[in-house]
Amino acid sequence: MPKDHPTPNYQQRDFKELLEPDRRGDISSLRRDWRKLVEEDLPNAARDRHWPVLEDHCFARILLDCTVGQPWRTAIKPPAWRNASRHVLKDAIDLGKACLSGEADLTAMNRTSLSMRGKL
């Protein structure tokens, strides 16, 4: 039985620092990994699964909302792939990979994201 979602525990860290874009080093490979995950890997996998979403922007919404614990646009300036910190991107990528492997429940995460947005 997959977990609802292994949401990162930001209470243990400085939340504001995590949301600041990382200016210390090159995170272009993380950005490429993020875009491939939400634009290709998850939509392709959705064709064979009973996921409630199929579009890339929906996968991005779910992963980012569940990673930052709020609607992502309240914490990250769009576009998220360019403005999210290294920590947020890595945690969101890990969450997406957990969905692909069956370790996280994308349907439950979608409900969590929609609930955060007052859309349930």
TINU-257618 format. One record per residue (C-alpha): residue number from 1; residue in one letter; chain; y, x, z. Coordinates in Angstrom, 3 decimals, m for minus. Last residue first. Layout:
<rs>
R:num:residuo:cadena:v:u:w
R:NUM:A:A:Y:X:Z;
...
</rs>
This chain:
<rs>
R:num:residuo:cadena:v:u:w
R:120:L:A:20.331:m12.565:m2.738;
R:119:K:A:23.437:m11.104:m4.384;
R:118:G:A:25.400:m10.005:m1.326;
R:117:R:A:25.656:m6.432:m2.631;
R:116:M:A:23.591:m4.919:0.171;
R:115:S:A:21.079:m7.728:m0.425;
R:114:L:A:20.832:m6.778:m4.095;
R:113:S:A:20.051:m3.184:m3.137;
R:112:T:A:17.448:m4.205:m0.560;
R:111:R:A:15.835:m6.623:m3.009;
R:110:N:A:15.706:m3.847:m5.624;
R:109:M:A:14.140:m1.534:m3.045;
R:108:A:A:11.424:m4.101:m2.377;
R:107:T:A:10.656:m4.303:m6.104;
R:106:L:A:10.764:m0.502:m6.450;
R:105:D:A:8.076:m0.068:m3.804;
R:104:A:A:7.759:3.621:m2.948;
R:103:E:A:4.650:5.836:m2.988;
R:102:G:A:3.499:4.414:m6.328;
R:101:S:A:3.896:7.731:m8.161;
R:100:L:A:6.751:6.450:m10.324;
R:99:C:A:8.499:4.876:m7.359;
R:98:A:A:8.177:8.127:m5.388;
R:97:K:A:9.682:9.936:m8.382;
R:96:G:A:12.669:7.603:m8.195;
R:95:L:A:13.081:8.313:m4.471;
R:94:D:A:12.926:12.053:m5.094;
R:93:I:A:15.578:11.675:m7.792;
R:92:A:A:17.782:9.709:m5.378;
R:91:D:A:17.338:12.391:m2.703;
R:90:K:A:18.185:15.175:m5.154;
R:89:L:A:21.197:13.334:m6.534;
R:88:V:A:22.503:12.512:m3.054;
R:87:H:A:22.108:16.086:m1.819;
R:86:R:A:23.675:17.692:m4.911;
R:85:S:A:26.670:15.407:m4.533;
R:84:A:A:27.311:12.442:m6.793;
R:83:N:A:30.218:12.756:m9.233;
R:82:R:A:28.631:13.468:m12.633;
R:81:W:A:25.506:11.306:m12.459;
R:80:A:A:27.498:8.761:m10.440;
R:79:P:A:29.987:8.044:m13.212;
R:78:P:A:31.700:6.615:m11.291;
R:77:K:A:33.193:7.640:m7.918;
R:76:I:A:30.613:7.657:m5.166;
R:75:A:A:30.662:5.881:m1.785;
R:74:T:A:31.799:2.321:m2.463;
R:73:R:A:30.357:2.616:m5.981;
R:72:W:A:26.924:3.259:m4.458;
R:71:P:A:26.589:m0.157:m2.875;
R:70:Q:A:25.470:0.878:0.602;
R:69:G:A:22.702:2.917:2.210;
R:68:V:A:23.454:6.108:0.259;
R:67:T:A:19.912:6.565:m1.082;
R:66:C:A:19.034:2.874:m1.337;
R:65:D:A:22.212:2.129:m3.274;
R:64:L:A:21.659:5.174:m5.504;
R:63:L:A:18.050:4.367:m6.344;
R:62:I:A:18.639:0.668:m6.967;
R:61:R:A:21.817:1.084:m8.969;
R:60:A:A:20.357:3.899:m11.122;
R:59:F:A:17.278:1.798:m11.887;
R:58:C:A:19.522:m1.110:m12.857;
R:57:H:A:21.677:1.129:m15.076;
R:56:D:A:18.566:2.275:m16.941;
R:55:E:A:17.428:m1.245:m17.834;
R:54:L:A:13.957:m2.653:m17.173;
R:53:V:A:14.227:m4.427:m13.840;
R:52:P:A:11.945:m6.637:m11.719;
R:51:W:A:9.029:m4.197:m11.929;
R:50:H:A:5.598:m5.513:m12.855;
R:49:R:A:4.387:m2.287:m14.378;
R:48:D:A:3.427:m1.144:m17.887;
R:47:R:A:6.853:m1.442:m19.550;
R:46:A:A:8.522:m0.285:m16.355;
R:45:A:A:7.093:3.212:m16.828;
R:44:N:A:9.215:3.746:m19.943;
R:43:P:A:12.336:2.438:m18.165;
R:42:L:A:11.614:4.770:m15.199;
R:41:D:A:11.022:7.931:m17.247;
R:40:E:A:13.719:7.543:m19.898;
R:39:E:A:17.276:6.683:m18.823;
R:38:V:A:16.809:6.715:m15.052;
R:37:L:A:14.592:9.812:m14.773;
R:36:K:A:16.059:11.690:m17.731;
R:35:R:A:19.575:11.133:m16.383;
R:34:W:A:18.654:12.343:m12.919;
R:33:D:A:16.798:15.426:m14.191;
R:32:R:A:19.767:16.351:m16.373;
R:31:R:A:22.140:15.976:m13.400;
R:30:L:A:19.810:18.041:m11.254;
R:29:S:A:19.798:20.763:m13.936;
R:28:S:A:23.604:20.648:m14.113;
R:27:I:A:23.951:21.286:m10.396;
R:26:D:A:25.826:24.562:m10.739;
R:25:G:A:27.212:25.818:m7.506;
R:24:R:A:29.707:25.450:m4.727;
R:23:R:A:31.691:22.444:m6.030;
R:22:D:A:29.256:19.824:m4.797;
R:21:P:A:30.809:16.378:m5.121;
R:20:E:A:31.476:14.963:m1.646;
R:19:L:A:28.973:12.307:m0.649;
R:18:L:A:26.879:14.579:1.524;
R:17:E:A:29.946:15.870:3.352;
R:16:K:A:30.949:12.321:4.273;
R:15:F:A:27.471:11.581:5.661;
R:14:D:A:27.353:14.590:7.999;
R:13:R:A:23.630:14.716:8.665;
R:12:Q:A:21.022:13.118:10.944;
R:11:Q:A:22.414:9.622:10.349;
R:10:Y:A:21.790:10.334:6.658;
R:9:N:A:18.101:9.562:6.982;
R:8:P:A:16.855:9.519:3.398;
R:7:T:A:15.249:6.228:2.373;
R:6:P:A:11.486:6.477:1.938;
R:5:H:A:11.243:3.060:0.343;
R:4:D:A:9.231:m0.063:0.929;
R:3:K:A:6.105:2.049:1.420;
R:2:P:A:3.308:1.629:m1.059;
R:1:M:A:0.000:0.000:0.000;
</rs>
